[in-house]
Amino acid sequence: MGNELNRKQILDLFENQLFKSYEEYCKKHEMKPDHKGLITYIIDQELINPSVIQKYTVLKEFRARCPSDRGHKTQTVEALADRFNLSSRTIWSILKTQDKK
């Protein structure tokens, strides 16, 4: 129970500190804070690993496209590889890694 409480406190502090930093950044650059800007800020601050973004995006796009491709996985993989300038092998690897989870 103590670990969960500590984790919650850390997450709360992280959120508060991050949003305060983002607001200061927006004020300095005369920007209006919004959710898209916050996501860009988090990425620019290197708080999210680019490989996590890549995997997330590939998986979401694959799931969204596969039904429209009538279940033709290979065609979907090839289309995503072309769209994201990745090899088909990389796309298959991301999909297989997710299947293991």
KOLLUM-237072 format. One record per residue: residue number from 1; residue in three letters; x, y, z of N, C-alpha, C in turn. Coordinates in steps of 0.05 Angstrom, whole numbers, plus 5000, padded with zeros to 4 digits. Layout:
<dotis>
(NUM, 'ALA', (X, Y, Z), (X, Y, Z), (X, Y, Z)) ...
</dotis>
This chain:
<dotis>
(1, 'MET', (5016, 4976, 5000), (5000, 5000, 5000), (5017, 5025, 5000)) (2, 'GLY', (5039, 5025, 5014), (5057, 5048, 5016), (5069, 5055, 4989)) (3, 'ASN', (5077, 5034, 4973), (5088, 5039, 4947), (5068, 5053, 4929)) (4, 'GLU', (5043, 5045, 4930), (5022, 5057, 4914), (5018, 5087, 4921)) (5, 'LEU', (5020, 5092, 4947), (5017, 5120, 4956), (5041, 5137, 4947)) (6, 'ASN', (5065, 5126, 4949), (5089, 5140, 4940), (5087, 5145, 4910)) (7, 'ARG', (5079, 5124, 4895), (5076, 5127, 4866), (5056, 5149, 4859)) (8, 'LYS', (5034, 5150, 4873), (5014, 5171, 4868), (5025, 5198, 4874)) (9, 'GLN', (5040, 5201, 4896), (5052, 5227, 4903), (5072, 5235, 4882)) (10, 'ILE', (5088, 5217, 4872), (5108, 5223, 4852), (5093, 5232, 4826)) (11, 'LEU', (5072, 5217, 4818), (5058, 5225, 4794), (5044, 5252, 4797)) (12, 'ASP', (5033, 5257, 4820), (5021, 5283, 4825), (5041, 5306, 4823)) (13, 'LEU', (5065, 5302, 4835), (5086, 5322, 4834), (5096, 5326, 4805)) (14, 'PHE', (5100, 5303, 4792), (5109, 5304, 4764), (5090, 5320, 4747)) (15, 'GLU', (5064, 5315, 4750), (5044, 5329, 4734), (5044, 5359, 4740)) (16, 'ASN', (5045, 5365, 4766), (5046, 5394, 4773), (5071, 5408, 4763)) (17, 'GLN', (5094, 5395, 4766), (5119, 5407, 4757), (5119, 5410, 4727)) (18, 'LEU', (5110, 5389, 4713), (5110, 5390, 4684), (5092, 5412, 4674)) (19, 'PHE', (5068, 5413, 4684), (5049, 5433, 4675), (5059, 5461, 4681)) (20, 'LYS', (5071, 5465, 4704), (5082, 5492, 4711), (5104, 5499, 4692)) (21, 'SER', (5122, 5481, 4685), (5143, 5486, 4666), (5132, 5492, 4638)) (22, 'TYR', (5111, 5477, 4631), (5098, 5482, 4605), (5085, 5510, 4604)) (23, 'GLU', (5071, 5518, 4626), (5059, 5544, 4627), (5080, 5566, 4624)) (24, 'GLU', (5103, 5563, 4638), (5125, 5582, 4637), (5136, 5584, 4608)) (25, 'TYR', (5139, 5561, 4595), (5148, 5559, 4568), (5129, 5575, 4549)) (26, 'CYS', (5103, 5570, 4553), (5083, 5583, 4536), (5083, 5613, 4541)) (27, 'LYS', (5086, 5621, 4566), (5087, 5650, 4572), (5111, 5663, 4559)) (28, 'LYS', (5134, 5650, 4561), (5159, 5660, 4550), (5157, 5663, 4519)) (29, 'HIS', (5143, 5644, 4506), (5141, 5644, 4477), (5114, 5655, 4467)) (30, 'GLU', (5099, 5668, 4485), (5074, 5680, 4479), (5055, 5661, 4464)) (31, 'MET', (5053, 5637, 4476), (5035, 5616, 4465), (5012, 5612, 4484)) (32, 'LYS', (4990, 5602, 4473), (4968, 5594, 4489), (4970, 5564, 4496)) (33, 'PRO', (4971, 5557, 4522), (4973, 5529, 4529), (4949, 5512, 4518)) (34, 'ASP', (4955, 5490, 4506), (4934, 5471, 4498), (4945, 5443, 4498)) (35, 'HIS', (4928, 5423, 4494), (4937, 5395, 4496), (4957, 5387, 4475)) (36, 'LYS', (4954, 5397, 4451), (4973, 5390, 4430), (5001, 5402, 4436)) (37, 'GLY', (5000, 5427, 4445), (5025, 5440, 4452), (5039, 5426, 4475)) (38, 'LEU', (5023, 5416, 4494), (5034, 5402, 4517), (5048, 5376, 4508)) (39, 'ILE', (5035, 5362, 4490), (5047, 5337, 4480), (5073, 5343, 4466)) (40, 'THR', (5073, 5363, 4449), (5098, 5371, 4435), (5119, 5378, 4455)) (41, 'TYR', (5112, 5393, 4476), (5130, 5401, 4497), (5142, 5376, 4511)) (42, 'ILE', (5126, 5357, 4517), (5135, 5333, 4530), (5155, 5318, 4512)) (43, 'ILE', (5149, 5316, 4487), (5167, 5303, 4468), (5193, 5319, 4465)) (44, 'ASP', (5191, 5345, 4463), (5215, 5362, 4461), (5233, 5361, 4486)) (45, 'GLN', (5221, 5357, 4508), (5236, 5354, 4533), (5248, 5326, 4537)) (46, 'GLU', (5243, 5309, 4517), (5252, 5281, 4516), (5243, 5265, 4540)) (47, 'LEU', (5218, 5269, 4547), (5206, 5254, 4569), (5192, 5228, 4558)) (48, 'ILE', (5189, 5227, 4532), (5178, 5203, 4519), (5198, 5193, 4499)) (49, 'ASN', (5205, 5168, 4501), (5224, 5156, 4482), (5212, 5155, 4454)) (50, 'PRO', (5226, 5164, 4434), (5215, 5163, 4407), (5206, 5136, 4398)) (51, 'SER', (5219, 5115, 4407), (5211, 5088, 4399), (5183, 5081, 4411)) (52, 'VAL', (5176, 5092, 4434), (5149, 5088, 4445), (5129, 5102, 4427)) (53, 'ILE', (5135, 5126, 4418), (5117, 5140, 4400), (5113, 5125, 4374)) (54, 'GLN', (5135, 5115, 4363), (5134, 5100, 4339), (5117, 5075, 4342)) (55, 'LYS', (5121, 5059, 4363), (5106, 5035, 4367), (5076, 5041, 4371)) (56, 'TYR', (5071, 5060, 4387), (5043, 5068, 4393), (5028, 5075, 4367)) (57, 'THR', (5041, 5092, 4351), (5029, 5101, 4326), (5025, 5079, 4306)) (58, 'VAL', (5045, 5062, 4303), (5043, 5039, 4284), (5021, 5021, 4293)) (59, 'LEU', (5019, 5014, 4318), (4998, 4996, 4328), (4970, 5008, 4324)) (60, 'LYS', (4967, 5033, 4330), (4941, 5046, 4327), (4933, 5047, 4298)) (61, 'GLU', (4952, 5054, 4280), (4946, 5056, 4252), (4940, 5028, 4240)) (62, 'PHE', (4955, 5008, 4249), (4950, 4981, 4240), (4922, 4972, 4247)) (63, 'ARG', (4915, 4976, 4272), (4888, 4968, 4281), (4866, 4983, 4267)) (64, 'ALA', (4871, 5008, 4261), (4851, 5024, 4247), (4848, 5016, 4218)) (65, 'ARG', (4870, 5008, 4205), (4870, 5002, 4177), (4863, 4973, 4171)) (66, 'CYS', (4871, 4955, 4188), (4868, 4927, 4182), (4839, 4919, 4174)) (67, 'PRO', (4819, 4928, 4189), (4792, 4921, 4181), (4785, 4932, 4153)) (68, 'SER', (4794, 4956, 4147), (4788, 4968, 4120), (4803, 4953, 4098)) (69, 'ASP', (4825, 4940, 4105), (4840, 4925, 4086), (4830, 4896, 4085)) (70, 'ARG', (4807, 4891, 4097), (4794, 4865, 4098), (4812, 4843, 4109)) (71, 'GLY', (4828, 4851, 4130), (4844, 4831, 4143), (4869, 4824, 4129)) (72, 'HIS', (4876, 4837, 4107), (4901, 4831, 4093), (4924, 4845, 4107)) (73, 'LYS', (4935, 4830, 4126), (4956, 4842, 4143), (4981, 4850, 4127)) (74, 'THR', (4989, 4834, 4108), (5013, 4840, 4092), (5010, 4867, 4078)) (75, 'GLN', (4987, 4871, 4066), (4982, 4896, 4051), (4982, 4920, 4071)) (76, 'THR', (4970, 4916, 4094), (4970, 4937, 4114), (4998, 4943, 4123)) (77, 'VAL', (5014, 4923, 4129), (5042, 4927, 4137), (5058, 4942, 4116)) (78, 'GLU', (5054, 4934, 4091), (5069, 4947, 4069), (5061, 4976, 4067)) (79, 'ALA', (5035, 4982, 4070), (5025, 5010, 4068), (5037, 5026, 4091)) (80, 'LEU', (5037, 5015, 4115), (5048, 5030, 4138), (5078, 5034, 4135)) (81, 'ALA', (5092, 5014, 4125), (5121, 5016, 4121), (5127, 5039, 4102)) (82, 'ASP', (5111, 5041, 4081), (5114, 5062, 4061), (5107, 5089, 4073)) (83, 'ARG', (5086, 5090, 4088), (5076, 5115, 4100), (5096, 5127, 4120)) (84, 'PHE', (5108, 5109, 4137), (5125, 5118, 4158), (5155, 5116, 4151)) (85, 'ASN', (5161, 5108, 4126), (5188, 5105, 4117), (5204, 5085, 4135)) (86, 'LEU', (5191, 5063, 4141), (5203, 5041, 4156), (5203, 5016, 4140)) (87, 'SER', (5219, 4997, 4148), (5218, 4972, 4133), (5194, 4955, 4142)) (88, 'SER', (5185, 4938, 4125), (5163, 4920, 4132), (5172, 4903, 4156)) (89, 'ARG', (5197, 4895, 4157), (5207, 4879, 4179), (5203, 4894, 4206)) (90, 'THR', (5208, 4920, 4206), (5205, 4936, 4230), (5175, 4937, 4239)) (91, 'ILE', (5157, 4940, 4219), (5129, 4940, 4226), (5121, 4913, 4237)) (92, 'TRP', (5129, 4891, 4224), (5123, 4864, 4234), (5134, 4860, 4262)) (93, 'SER', (5158, 4870, 4267), (5170, 4867, 4293), (5154, 4881, 4315)) (94, 'ILE', (5144, 4905, 4308), (5127, 4920, 4327), (5102, 4904, 4333)) (95, 'LEU', (5090, 4894, 4312), (5065, 4879, 4315), (5069, 4853, 4332)) (96, 'LYS', (5091, 4839, 4326), (5097, 4815, 4341), (5103, 4820, 4370)) (97, 'THR', (5117, 4842, 4375), (5123, 4849, 4403), (5097, 4855, 4418)) (98, 'GLN', (5079, 4868, 4406), (5053, 4874, 4418), (5037, 4848, 4423)) (99, 'ASP', (5038, 4830, 4404), (5023, 4804, 4407), (5032, 4788, 4431)) (100, 'LYS', (5058, 4790, 4437), (5069, 4776, 4460), (5059, 4787, 4486)) (101, 'LYS', (5051, 4812, 4486), (5041, 4825, 4511), (5012, 4817, 4514)) 
</dotis>
